[in-house]
């Protein structure tokens, strides 16, 4: 190969450096032609392991962030305020839960029902808890700022809308949220003295007119004193009829009255009918079947002095304690033609909105409201009294529907309704205030006040109470 001559530089060029001459041989050409071309993508392969490590670390980091809040590094204690169950009953239930949840401890306290609502409200206002507490189904308006909403996942798991009786949604749901889980259901039942009915040859009533007729037939007067030796039914007064407000509330509901505005003929008829039983117009020939000279209705029934009373399931405990040998039955509440409405008054478990351990608290309520645990709780309760709390779940109805004490409250539950006239909640709040207006109305009839005027006063009072809790618009000053 010829040598490539060097290039001359111009005299005028600022750089006059000689150009180096190179010679390319055949071997060089051969070597160049067989050399492998540079490989592409080599850089990506180098970085691929690093990318994979970063992705794995990111996934692991996200998982840690999600899992970390659920990890328990030390035991937490949930304070639980109950009302009716002793430590003897609840301790085995709590022990089973703590075995499967070793990082959660339940500190249970049985509270006295007297002034319980005020103590609970004060404790929550001070920021002291408890984390879990029992409350009456009518108390949701009074604790609307304190009750935590049941998590939607738990609402679905428990099927709260369909596997609990309809009244539960009416009482404990607000919008799309539930604010408590009931472990029991209760209301009113008709207690009848079997011996009195057998002696009189009478059948048990199913309607209010049948009840009135039977009450008149079994009433016995002392001819010397004109006092009632045997009363037909405990109705008509407020001083010595336990649960009279529930009874009157049910009568009005069955008659189609609006308890939030109890005026008009439907409300008046129910009020007059309730009071009728303490007057001589109750029967024909004229005779009363109850009066305020008699013992408290529960005591009178236990002593065999009255043929019929109305009461929730748990009054059976007191009656049996007073007179273990009394023979009685608990029947469904009387109805008006075409009516099937019954009464609901029950307790539920709630979680404090400001609890630091709401998730744990709801986990405990999920456990308590399971079929297995409710069955065990009933069994523990039945060890120390006649029976346990009637189940609140529809799919457990068949377990108690034939029970001689709890069965009636279960069979009536699908048609139960409630209002803020529930007796013996001791709330000094929404129930007691509304009940007082109805009590004054009944007693005012004895002073000659007309039913219309009496209930107009009640309606104003009820509206005032309901508006206090955001349940009604206040009446204007010009409202008659």
C-alpha positions in Angstrom: 0.0 0.0 0.0 1.3 3.4 -0.9 2.2 5.8 1.8 -0.2 8.7 2.2 1.9 11.9 1.8 1.8 14.4 4.5 -0.3 17.6 4.0 1.6 20.9 3.6 0.7 23.6 6.1 0.2 27.1 4.9 2.7 29.7 6.0 -0.3 31.8 7.0 -1.7 29.1 9.3 -1.5 29.9 13.0 -0.7 26.3 13.8 2.2 24.8 11.9 2.3 21.3 13.4 3.3 18.4 11.2 0.7 15.8 10.5 1.5 12.3 11.7 1.5 9.7 8.9 -0.1 6.4 9.7 0.1 3.2 7.6 -2.7 0.7 7.5 -1.7 -2.9 6.8 -3.7 -5.8 5.5 -3.6 -7.4 8.9 -5.1 -4.3 10.4 -7.9 -4.4 7.8 -8.6 -8.1 8.5 -8.6 -7.5 12.2 -11.0 -4.6 12.0 -13.4 -6.5 9.7 -13.8 -9.4 12.1 -14.1 -7.4 15.3 -17.5 -7.9 17.2 -19.9 -4.9 17.0 -20.5 -3.1 20.4 -23.4 -4.7 22.4 -26.4 -2.6 23.0 -28.5 -2.6 26.3 -25.6 -3.5 28.5 -26.3 -0.5 30.7 -30.0 -1.6 31.3 -28.8 -5.0 32.4 -26.5 -3.3 34.9 -29.3 -1.2 36.4 -32.1 -3.9 36.3 -31.1 -5.5 39.7 -31.0 -2.1 41.3 -34.5 -1.3 39.9 -35.8 -4.6 41.2 -34.4 -3.9 44.7 -35.9 -0.5 44.8 -39.4 -1.9 43.8 -39.2 -4.6 46.4 -38.2 -2.0 49.1 -41.1 0.2 48.1 -43.6 -2.7 48.3 -42.2 -3.7 51.6 -42.3 -0.2 52.9 -46.0 0.2 51.9 -46.8 -3.1 53.6 -45.1 -1.9 56.8 -47.0 1.3 56.8 -50.3 -0.6 56.5 -49.4 -3.3 59.0 -47.7 -1.1 61.6 -50.9 0.4 63.1 -52.3 -3.1 63.6 -49.2 -4.3 65.4 -49.5 -4.4 69.2 -46.3 -4.0 71.1 -48.0 -3.7 74.5 -51.3 -4.7 76.1 -54.2 -2.2 76.0 -57.1 -2.1 78.5 -60.7 -1.4 77.4 -63.0 -0.1 80.1 -66.5 -1.5 79.7 -69.5 -0.2 81.6 -72.3 -2.6 81.9 -75.6 -2.5 83.9 -77.2 -5.8 84.6 -74.6 -8.5 84.4 -72.4 -9.5 87.4 -68.8 -10.4 87.1 -69.9 -14.0 87.6 -71.8 -13.9 84.3 -69.5 -11.8 82.2 -66.1 -13.0 83.4 -66.1 -16.3 81.4 -67.1 -14.4 78.3 -64.3 -11.9 78.7 -61.8 -14.7 79.5 -62.5 -16.4 76.2 -62.0 -13.2 74.3 -58.7 -12.4 76.0 -57.4 -15.9 75.2 -57.7 -15.2 71.5 -56.7 -11.5 71.8 -53.8 -11.6 74.3 -52.9 -7.9 73.7 -56.4 -6.7 74.7 -57.7 -6.7 78.3 -61.3 -5.9 79.2 -61.9 -4.1 82.5 -65.7 -4.6 83.2 -67.6 -2.6 85.7 -71.2 -3.2 86.6 -72.9 0.1 87.1 -76.0 1.0 89.2 -78.9 2.0 87.0 -79.7 5.0 89.3 -78.3 8.2 87.7 -76.3 6.0 85.3 -77.0 8.2 82.3 -75.7 11.3 84.1 -72.6 9.5 85.4 -71.9 8.2 81.9 -72.4 11.6 80.3 -70.2 13.3 82.9 -67.4 10.8 82.5 -67.4 11.1 78.7 -67.4 14.9 78.9 -64.4 14.8 81.2 -62.6 12.7 78.6 -62.3 9.7 80.9 -64.3 7.1 78.9 -65.3 4.3 79.2 -64.3 2.8 75.9 -67.4 0.6 75.7 -70.7 1.3 77.4 -74.3 0.1 77.6 -77.0 2.5 76.7 -80.8 2.4 76.1 -82.2 2.3 72.6 -83.9 5.7 73.2 -80.6 7.4 74.3 -79.0 7.9 70.9 -80.1 11.6 70.7 -78.6 12.3 74.1 -75.2 10.7 73.1 -75.1 11.6 69.5 -71.7 13.3 70.0 -70.2 10.5 72.0 -71.1 7.4 70.1 -68.7 6.2 67.4 -70.3 4.9 64.2 -70.0 1.1 63.8 -67.4 0.5 61.0 -69.1 -0.3 57.7 -67.2 -3.6 57.4 -68.6 -4.7 60.8 -72.1 -3.6 59.8 -71.8 -5.9 56.7 -70.3 -8.7 58.7 -73.1 -8.7 61.3 -75.7 -7.9 58.6 -77.1 -5.3 61.0 -79.8 -4.2 58.6 -81.4 -7.6 58.1 -80.2 -9.9 60.9 -81.5 -7.7 63.7 -85.1 -6.7 64.2 -86.4 -3.7 62.2 -86.7 -1.6 65.3 -83.0 -1.7 65.7 -82.4 0.2 62.5 -85.2 2.7 63.5 -83.5 3.3 66.9 -79.8 3.0 66.3 -79.2 4.0 62.7 -78.7 7.6 61.6 -78.2 8.1 57.9 -76.0 5.3 56.7 -74.4 4.7 60.1 -75.3 2.5 63.1 -74.3 3.8 66.5 -74.7 0.6 68.6 -75.1 -3.1 68.6 -77.9 -4.7 70.8 -77.2 -7.9 72.6 -80.9 -8.3 73.6 -84.5 -7.3 72.7 -87.4 -6.7 75.1 -90.6 -4.8 75.4 -94.0 -5.6 76.9 -95.8 -8.9 77.6 -99.2 -9.7 79.1 -98.7 -11.6 82.4 -101.7 -13.6 83.5 -102.5 -15.4 86.7 -103.3 -19.0 85.7 -105.2 -19.9 88.9 -107.5 -16.8 88.7 -108.3 -17.7 85.0 -109.0 -21.3 85.8 -111.3 -20.4 88.7 -113.3 -18.0 86.6 -113.3 -20.3 83.6 -112.0 -17.6 81.3 -109.8 -17.8 78.2 -106.8 -15.5 77.7 -107.6 -12.3 75.8 -106.0 -11.4 72.5 -107.7 -8.0 71.9 -108.3 -5.0 74.2 -112.0 -5.4 74.3 -111.6 -9.1 75.3 -109.2 -8.0 78.0 -111.6 -5.4 79.3 -114.4 -8.0 79.4 -112.3 -10.6 81.2 -111.0 -8.0 83.6 -114.5 -7.1 84.6 -115.4 -10.8 85.0 -112.6 -11.7 87.3 -112.6 -8.6 89.5 -113.8 -9.2 93.0 -114.9 -6.5 95.4 -114.9 -6.6 99.2 -118.6 -5.8 99.8 -117.9 -4.4 103.3 -115.2 -1.9 102.3 -115.8 -1.5 98.5 -112.1 -2.2 98.1 -110.9 -4.6 95.3 -110.0 -8.0 96.8 -109.0 -9.2 93.3 -108.3 -6.7 90.6 -108.9 -7.5 86.9 -106.0 -5.7 85.3 -103.4 -3.1 86.4 -104.4 -0.1 84.2 -105.6 3.4 84.5 -103.2 5.0 87.1 -99.7 6.3 87.1 -98.8 6.0 90.8 -98.9 2.2 91.1 -98.8 0.7 87.6 -95.3 -0.2 86.6 -94.4 0.6 83.0 -97.7 2.6 82.5 -95.9 4.9 80.1 -94.9 2.0 77.8 -98.4 0.7 77.9 -100.0 4.1 77.0 -97.4 4.6 74.3 -98.2 1.2 72.8 -102.0 1.9 72.9 -101.4 5.2 71.1 -99.2 3.6 68.4 -101.7 0.8 67.9 -104.5 3.4 67.5 -102.4 5.3 64.9 -101.6 8.3 67.0 -98.4 10.4 66.4 -96.5 10.3 69.7 -94.3 13.2 68.6 -97.5 15.3 68.3 -100.1 13.4 70.4 -103.2 15.5 69.5 -106.4 14.6 67.8 -109.0 11.9 68.2 -106.6 8.9 67.9 -104.5 10.1 70.8 -107.4 11.2 72.9 -109.2 7.9 72.5 -106.1 6.0 73.7 -105.7 8.3 76.7 -109.3 8.0 77.7 -109.2 4.2 77.3 -106.2 3.8 79.4 -107.7 5.8 82.3 -111.1 4.0 81.9 -110.0 1.0 83.9 -109.7 3.0 87.2 -113.2 4.3 86.8 -116.6 2.8 87.5 -117.3 3.1 83.7 -114.9 0.3 83.0 -117.6 -2.4 83.4 -121.3 -2.9 83.2 -122.8 -3.0 85.7 -120.5 -0.1 86.8 -117.3 -1.2 88.5 -113.7 -0.3 88.3 -111.0 -3.0 87.9 -108.0 -1.2 89.3 -107.4 1.9 91.6 -104.6 3.7 93.3 -105.2 2.1 96.7 -103.7 -1.2 95.5 -100.1 -2.3 95.8 -97.6 -1.6 93.1 -98.7 -3.7 90.1 -95.7 -6.1 90.2 -96.1 -6.7 93.9 -99.9 -7.1 93.6 -99.5 -9.7 90.8 -96.9 -11.6 92.8 -99.3 -11.7 95.7 -102.1 -13.0 93.6 -104.2 -9.8 93.9 -104.5 -8.9 90.2 -105.3 -11.2 87.3 -103.3 -9.4 84.6 -100.4 -6.9 84.3 -98.1 -5.7 81.5 -94.3 -5.9 81.9 -91.0 -6.6 80.2 -89.4 -10.0 80.5 -87.1 -9.2 83.4 -90.0 -8.5 85.8 -90.5 -12.3 85.9 -87.4 -12.4 88.1 -88.9 -10.1 90.7 -92.2 -11.9 90.6 -90.6 -15.3 91.1 -88.4 -13.9 93.9 -91.5 -12.6 95.8 -93.6 -15.7 95.2 -91.8 -18.7 93.8 -95.0 -20.8 93.7 -97.1 -18.4 91.6 -98.4 -20.0 88.5 -98.4 -17.5 85.6 -98.0 -17.2 81.9 -96.6 -14.4 79.7 -98.6 -13.8 76.5 -98.5 -11.5 73.5 -99.9 -8.0 74.0 -103.6 -7.4 73.1 -104.2 -5.8 69.8 -106.8 -3.6 68.1 -108.5 -5.1 65.1 -106.1 -5.0 62.1 -103.1 -4.0 64.3 -100.0 -6.0 65.0 -97.8 -3.3 66.7 -95.8 -4.2 69.8 -93.5 -2.4 72.1 -89.6 -2.3 72.2 -87.5 -1.2 75.1 -83.9 -2.7 75.1 -80.3 -1.9 75.7 -77.3 -1.8 73.3 -73.5 -1.6 73.5 -71.7 1.4 72.1 -68.2 2.6 71.6 -66.9 6.1 72.7 -66.1 8.3 69.8 -62.9 9.6 71.5 -61.6 6.2 72.6 -57.9 5.6 71.6 -58.8 2.0 70.9 -62.0 2.1 68.9 -60.9 -0.7 66.5 -60.2 -3.0 69.5 -63.5 -2.0 71.1 -65.5 -2.9 68.0 -63.5 -6.1 67.7 -64.8 -7.0 71.2 -68.4 -6.0 70.2 -68.1 -8.2 67.1 -67.2 -11.0 69.4 -70.0 -10.3 71.9 -72.6 -10.2 69.1 -71.6 -13.5 67.5 -74.1 -16.4 67.7 -71.7 -18.5 69.7 -71.0 -15.9 72.3 -74.6 -14.7 72.6 -75.6 -18.4 73.2 -73.0 -18.8 75.9 -73.9 -15.5 77.5 -77.6 -16.6 77.7 -76.4 -19.8 79.3 -74.3 -18.0 81.9 -77.2 -15.7 82.8 -79.6 -18.7 83.1 -77.3 -20.2 85.7 -78.2 -17.4 88.2 -81.8 -16.5 87.2 -84.8 -17.9 85.3 -83.4 -17.1 81.8 -81.0 -14.9 79.9 -81.6 -11.8 77.8 -83.8 -12.6 74.8 -81.6 -12.7 71.6 -81.6 -9.6 69.4 -80.8 -11.5 66.2 -83.4 -12.8 63.8 -81.6 -16.0 62.9 -81.6 -17.0 66.6 -85.3 -16.5 67.1 -86.0 -20.3 66.8 -83.8 -20.9 69.8 -86.1 -19.0 72.2 -89.5 -18.7 70.5 -91.0 -21.5 72.6 -89.4 -20.4 75.9 -92.1 -19.8 78.5 -90.6 -16.5 79.6 -88.6 -15.1 76.8 -90.5 -16.6 73.9 -93.2 -13.9 73.7 -90.7 -11.1 73.4 -89.0 -12.9 70.5 -92.2 -13.6 68.6 -93.4 -10.0 69.0 -90.0 -8.4 68.0 -90.6 -8.2 64.2 -93.5 -5.8 64.8 -92.0 -3.8 67.7 -91.7 0.0 67.7 -90.4 2.4 70.3 -90.7 5.9 71.5 -89.2 8.2 74.2 -91.7 6.9 76.8 -89.6 4.0 78.0 -90.0 3.4 81.7 -87.3 2.7 84.3 -84.4 4.0 82.2 -83.7 6.5 85.1 -82.3 8.9 82.5 -83.6 12.2 83.9 -83.6 13.1 80.3 -85.6 12.5 77.1 -87.7 9.6 78.5 -88.4 10.9 82.0 -89.2 14.4 80.8 -91.7 13.3 78.1 -93.2 10.7 80.5 -93.9 13.5 83.0 -96.0 15.4 80.5 -98.2 12.3 79.9 -98.4 11.7 83.7 -99.7 15.2 84.2 -102.2 14.7 81.4 -103.7 11.5 82.9 -103.9 13.0 86.4 -105.4 16.2 85.0 -108.4 14.3 83.8 -109.4 13.6 87.4 -109.5 17.4 87.9 -111.9 17.8 85.0 -109.5 18.8 82.3 -110.7 17.7 78.9 -108.6 15.1 77.0 -108.2 17.6 74.2 -106.8 20.3 76.5 -104.6 17.8 78.4 -103.0 16.5 75.2 -102.5 19.9 73.7 -100.3 20.6 76.8 -98.5 17.3 76.3 -97.8 18.1 72.6 -96.2 21.4 73.4 -94.1 19.7 76.1 -93.0 16.8 73.9 -92.1 19.2 71.1 -89.9 21.2 73.6 -88.1 18.1 74.7 -87.6 16.7 71.2 -86.4 20.0 69.9 -83.8 20.1 72.6 -82.2 17.0 71.1 -82.6 18.2 67.5 -85.6 15.8 66.8 -88.2 18.5 66.1 -88.5 22.1 65.1 -89.5 24.3 68.1 -93.1 25.5 68.0 -93.5 29.2 67.3 -94.7 31.5 70.0 -98.0 31.9 68.1 -98.7 28.2 67.9 -102.0 27.5 69.7 
